[in-house]
Amino acid sequence: MTRRLRVSVDYERCTGVGACEQVCPEVFFMRDDGLPEVLEPEPHETLWAAVERAEDACPDEAVILEWVDEEGPA
Ligand code: SF4
């Protein structure tokens, strides 16, 4: 079983506070228009803890995390 994490931003909710980039700049990048871009939509597991901290830090609950379990060779 392989586990992957998919990261996205709900732009309907995001108000461009930028906490996500401060907490996890490897994955979130604030664009010139004031909204974050997800640089790594499926980040390596070494970044999962930082991405979860970014989710916690977002005041608008706009960081969306989806866990995907896949069957496959171990
Ligand atoms: S912390 Fe949340 S509200 Fe702020 S820019 Fe990131 S996703 Fe948007």
Backbone and ligand atoms as CSV (ligand in chain L), in Angstrom:
chain,resi,resn,atom,element,x,y,z
A,1,MET,N,N,0.858,-1.201,0.000
A,1,MET,CA,C,0.000,0.000,0.000
A,1,MET,C,C,0.893,1.251,0.000
A,2,THR,N,N,0.605,2.116,-0.897
A,2,THR,CA,C,1.360,3.365,-0.967
A,2,THR,C,C,0.419,4.505,-0.607
A,3,ARG,N,N,0.924,5.411,0.157
A,3,ARG,CA,C,0.089,6.531,0.567
A,3,ARG,C,C,0.631,7.809,-0.089
A,4,ARG,N,N,-0.278,8.569,-0.628
A,4,ARG,CA,C,0.133,9.840,-1.214
A,4,ARG,C,C,-0.726,10.952,-0.611
A,5,LEU,N,N,-0.173,12.125,-0.630
A,5,LEU,CA,C,-0.897,13.293,-0.132
A,5,LEU,C,C,-1.069,14.273,-1.281
A,6,ARG,N,N,-2.322,14.647,-1.508
A,6,ARG,CA,C,-2.603,15.654,-2.531
A,6,ARG,C,C,-2.937,16.973,-1.842
A,7,VAL,N,N,-2.321,18.030,-2.313
A,7,VAL,CA,C,-2.492,19.349,-1.710
A,7,VAL,C,C,-3.139,20.279,-2.724
A,8,SER,N,N,-4.137,21.008,-2.276
A,8,SER,CA,C,-4.712,22.039,-3.135
A,8,SER,C,C,-5.177,23.199,-2.270
A,9,VAL,N,N,-5.519,24.291,-2.919
A,9,VAL,CA,C,-6.020,25.466,-2.213
A,9,VAL,C,C,-7.435,25.745,-2.726
A,10,ASP,N,N,-8.346,25.966,-1.800
A,10,ASP,CA,C,-9.710,26.352,-2.157
A,10,ASP,C,C,-9.718,27.875,-2.324
A,11,TYR,N,N,-9.671,28.312,-3.565
A,11,TYR,CA,C,-9.563,29.760,-3.818
A,11,TYR,C,C,-10.866,30.506,-3.513
A,12,GLU,N,N,-11.955,29.776,-3.307
A,12,GLU,CA,C,-13.193,30.424,-2.872
A,12,GLU,C,C,-13.069,30.902,-1.420
A,13,ARG,N,N,-12.224,30.191,-0.657
A,13,ARG,CA,C,-12.065,30.515,0.764
A,13,ARG,C,C,-10.843,31.363,1.045
A,14,CYS,N,N,-9.781,31.144,0.285
A,14,CYS,CA,C,-8.485,31.761,0.576
A,14,CYS,C,C,-8.583,33.281,0.491
A,15,THR,N,N,-8.069,33.950,1.537
A,15,THR,CA,C,-8.041,35.413,1.521
A,15,THR,C,C,-6.618,35.936,1.388
A,16,GLY,N,N,-5.688,35.056,1.056
A,16,GLY,CA,C,-4.331,35.491,0.748
A,16,GLY,C,C,-3.530,35.940,1.952
A,17,VAL,N,N,-3.783,35.338,3.092
A,17,VAL,CA,C,-3.060,35.723,4.302
A,17,VAL,C,C,-1.576,35.361,4.207
A,18,GLY,N,N,-1.297,34.235,3.583
A,18,GLY,CA,C,0.092,33.854,3.349
A,18,GLY,C,C,0.725,33.019,4.438
A,19,ALA,N,N,-0.057,32.596,5.426
A,19,ALA,CA,C,0.511,31.754,6.479
A,19,ALA,C,C,1.046,30.449,5.905
A,20,CYS,N,N,0.388,29.950,4.882
A,20,CYS,CA,C,0.815,28.670,4.296
A,20,CYS,C,C,2.251,28.772,3.786
A,21,GLU,N,N,2.567,29.857,3.103
A,21,GLU,CA,C,3.932,30.018,2.573
A,21,GLU,C,C,4.938,30.173,3.707
A,22,GLN,N,N,4.546,30.902,4.753
A,22,GLN,CA,C,5.477,31.082,5.874
A,22,GLN,C,C,5.805,29.760,6.536
A,23,VAL,N,N,4.813,28.901,6.656
A,23,VAL,CA,C,5.013,27.627,7.348
A,23,VAL,C,C,5.686,26.604,6.434
A,24,CYS,N,N,5.340,26.608,5.166
A,24,CYS,CA,C,5.841,25.573,4.259
A,24,CYS,C,C,6.143,26.146,2.873
A,25,PRO,N,N,7.237,26.909,2.763
A,25,PRO,CA,C,7.558,27.554,1.484
A,25,PRO,C,C,7.970,26.571,0.394
A,26,GLU,N,N,8.267,25.314,0.801
A,26,GLU,CA,C,8.615,24.319,-0.224
A,26,GLU,C,C,7.397,23.975,-1.089
A,27,VAL,N,N,6.203,24.147,-0.521
A,27,VAL,CA,C,4.985,23.722,-1.217
A,27,VAL,C,C,4.124,24.917,-1.655
A,28,PHE,N,N,4.121,26.001,-0.863
A,28,PHE,CA,C,3.254,27.138,-1.168
A,28,PHE,C,C,4.086,28.359,-1.545
A,29,PHE,N,N,3.661,29.027,-2.605
A,29,PHE,CA,C,4.368,30.211,-3.080
A,29,PHE,C,C,3.343,31.315,-3.327
A,30,MET,N,N,3.544,32.460,-2.662
A,30,MET,CA,C,2.588,33.544,-2.840
A,30,MET,C,C,2.880,34.277,-4.154
A,31,ARG,N,N,1.894,34.269,-5.028
A,31,ARG,CA,C,2.061,34.916,-6.335
A,31,ARG,C,C,1.864,36.432,-6.207
A,32,ASP,N,N,2.207,37.121,-7.277
A,32,ASP,CA,C,2.054,38.577,-7.289
A,32,ASP,C,C,0.601,39.000,-7.098
A,33,ASP,N,N,-0.345,38.137,-7.474
A,33,ASP,CA,C,-1.758,38.503,-7.306
A,33,ASP,C,C,-2.255,38.270,-5.880
A,34,GLY,N,N,-1.343,37.839,-4.983
A,34,GLY,CA,C,-1.707,37.713,-3.579
A,34,GLY,C,C,-2.308,36.378,-3.201
A,35,LEU,N,N,-2.351,35.462,-4.133
A,35,LEU,CA,C,-2.888,34.135,-3.837
A,35,LEU,C,C,-1.763,33.104,-3.948
A,36,PRO,N,N,-1.892,32.024,-3.188
A,36,PRO,CA,C,-0.820,31.037,-3.192
A,36,PRO,C,C,-0.928,30.062,-4.366
A,37,GLU,N,N,0.237,29.687,-4.863
A,37,GLU,CA,C,0.308,28.625,-5.858
A,37,GLU,C,C,0.833,27.388,-5.145
A,38,VAL,N,N,0.298,26.230,-5.495
A,38,VAL,CA,C,0.798,24.982,-4.919
A,38,VAL,C,C,1.928,24.479,-5.823
A,39,LEU,N,N,3.154,24.595,-5.320
A,39,LEU,CA,C,4.311,24.212,-6.118
A,39,LEU,C,C,4.444,22.701,-6.215
A,40,GLU,N,N,4.015,22.012,-5.162
A,40,GLU,CA,C,4.153,20.549,-5.104
A,40,GLU,C,C,2.783,19.955,-4.777
A,41,PRO,N,N,1.957,19.667,-5.782
A,41,PRO,CA,C,0.615,19.138,-5.504
A,41,PRO,C,C,0.640,17.761,-4.839
A,42,GLU,N,N,1.743,17.016,-5.027
A,42,GLU,CA,C,1.881,15.726,-4.341
A,42,GLU,C,C,3.260,15.682,-3.691
A,43,PRO,N,N,3.405,16.391,-2.583
A,43,PRO,CA,C,4.733,16.522,-1.985
A,43,PRO,C,C,5.260,15.208,-1.417
A,44,HIS,N,N,6.554,15.122,-1.389
A,44,HIS,CA,C,7.229,13.960,-0.807
A,44,HIS,C,C,6.874,13.861,0.675
A,45,GLU,N,N,6.887,12.645,1.200
A,45,GLU,CA,C,6.426,12.466,2.581
A,45,GLU,C,C,7.288,13.207,3.605
A,46,THR,N,N,8.481,13.564,3.243
A,46,THR,CA,C,9.298,14.354,4.171
A,46,THR,C,C,8.697,15.747,4.393
A,47,LEU,N,N,7.772,16.155,3.514
A,47,LEU,CA,C,7.137,17.476,3.652
A,47,LEU,C,C,5.741,17.399,4.269
A,48,TRP,N,N,5.253,16.182,4.537
A,48,TRP,CA,C,3.862,16.050,4.995
A,48,TRP,C,C,3.610,16.791,6.301
A,49,ALA,N,N,4.542,16.695,7.242
A,49,ALA,CA,C,4.324,17.350,8.537
A,49,ALA,C,C,4.221,18.864,8.354
A,50,ALA,N,N,5.075,19.412,7.493
A,50,ALA,CA,C,5.043,20.862,7.255
A,50,ALA,C,C,3.744,21.265,6.561
A,51,VAL,N,N,3.272,20.426,5.640
A,51,VAL,CA,C,2.013,20.731,4.954
A,51,VAL,C,C,0.844,20.701,5.947
A,52,GLU,N,N,0.886,19.757,6.872
A,52,GLU,CA,C,-0.182,19.706,7.883
A,52,GLU,C,C,-0.126,20.926,8.798
A,53,ARG,N,N,1.073,21.401,9.080
A,53,ARG,CA,C,1.181,22.637,9.884
A,53,ARG,C,C,0.610,23.820,9.101
A,54,ALA,N,N,0.848,23.833,7.785
A,54,ALA,CA,C,0.293,24.908,6.952
A,54,ALA,C,C,-1.232,24.848,6.967
A,55,GLU,N,N,-1.784,23.634,6.913
A,55,GLU,CA,C,-3.248,23.493,6.982
A,55,GLU,C,C,-3.759,24.075,8.302
A,56,ASP,N,N,-3.067,23.737,9.397
A,56,ASP,CA,C,-3.477,24.255,10.710
A,56,ASP,C,C,-3.359,25.774,10.772
A,57,ALA,N,N,-2.338,26.306,10.106
A,57,ALA,CA,C,-2.053,27.739,10.199
A,57,ALA,C,C,-3.011,28.585,9.366
A,58,CYS,N,N,-3.627,27.977,8.381
A,58,CYS,CA,C,-4.496,28.751,7.481
A,58,CYS,C,C,-5.755,29.177,8.218
A,59,PRO,N,N,-5.995,30.477,8.334
A,59,PRO,CA,C,-7.166,30.948,9.090
A,59,PRO,C,C,-8.476,30.743,8.338
A,60,ASP,N,N,-8.399,30.454,7.068
A,60,ASP,CA,C,-9.619,30.340,6.263
A,60,ASP,C,C,-9.958,28.895,5.907
A,61,GLU,N,N,-9.223,27.958,6.467
A,61,GLU,CA,C,-9.408,26.539,6.143
A,61,GLU,C,C,-9.412,26.328,4.636
A,62,ALA,N,N,-8.494,26.994,3.974
A,62,ALA,CA,C,-8.439,26.927,2.514
A,62,ALA,C,C,-7.383,25.949,1.997
A,63,VAL,N,N,-6.547,25.428,2.899
A,63,VAL,CA,C,-5.577,24.409,2.483
A,63,VAL,C,C,-6.284,23.057,2.557
A,64,ILE,N,N,-6.408,22.411,1.420
A,64,ILE,CA,C,-7.144,21.150,1.330
A,64,ILE,C,C,-6.150,20.001,1.178
A,65,LEU,N,N,-6.223,19.048,2.098
A,65,LEU,CA,C,-5.355,17.867,2.036
A,65,LEU,C,C,-6.211,16.630,1.775
A,66,GLU,N,N,-5.781,15.836,0.819
A,66,GLU,CA,C,-6.472,14.582,0.502
A,66,GLU,C,C,-5.452,13.454,0.559
A,67,TRP,N,N,-5.762,12.458,1.352
A,67,TRP,CA,C,-4.894,11.286,1.432
A,67,TRP,C,C,-5.407,10.241,0.471
A,68,VAL,N,N,-4.503,9.693,-0.330
A,68,VAL,CA,C,-4.871,8.687,-1.323
A,68,VAL,C,C,-4.068,7.423,-1.039
A,69,ASP,N,N,-4.786,6.336,-0.795
A,69,ASP,CA,C,-4.122,5.039,-0.589
A,69,ASP,C,C,-4.193,4.250,-1.884
A,70,GLU,N,N,-3.073,3.730,-2.290
A,70,GLU,CA,C,-3.027,2.959,-3.534
A,70,GLU,C,C,-2.467,1.590,-3.260
A,71,GLU,N,N,-3.097,0.612,-3.852
A,71,GLU,CA,C,-2.510,-0.728,-3.817
A,71,GLU,C,C,-1.330,-0.741,-4.769
A,72,GLY,N,N,-0.343,-1.508,-4.419
A,72,GLY,CA,C,0.798,-1.588,-5.327
A,72,GLY,C,C,1.930,-2.307,-4.669
A,73,PRO,N,N,3.018,-2.502,-5.388
A,73,PRO,CA,C,4.176,-3.179,-4.813
A,73,PRO,C,C,4.724,-2.405,-3.635
A,74,ALA,N,N,5.068,-3.095,-2.595
A,74,ALA,CA,C,5.550,-2.442,-1.394
A,74,ALA,C,C,6.897,-1.806,-1.635
L,1,SF4,S1,S,-2.815,30.542,4.642
L,1,SF4,FE1,FE,-4.793,29.983,3.775
L,1,SF4,S2,S,-5.802,31.925,3.385
L,1,SF4,FE2,FE,-3.635,32.322,3.634
L,1,SF4,S3,S,-2.805,32.295,1.576
L,1,SF4,FE3,FE,-2.551,30.271,2.434
L,1,SF4,S4,S,-4.354,29.161,1.752
L,1,SF4,FE4,FE,-4.794,31.313,1.502
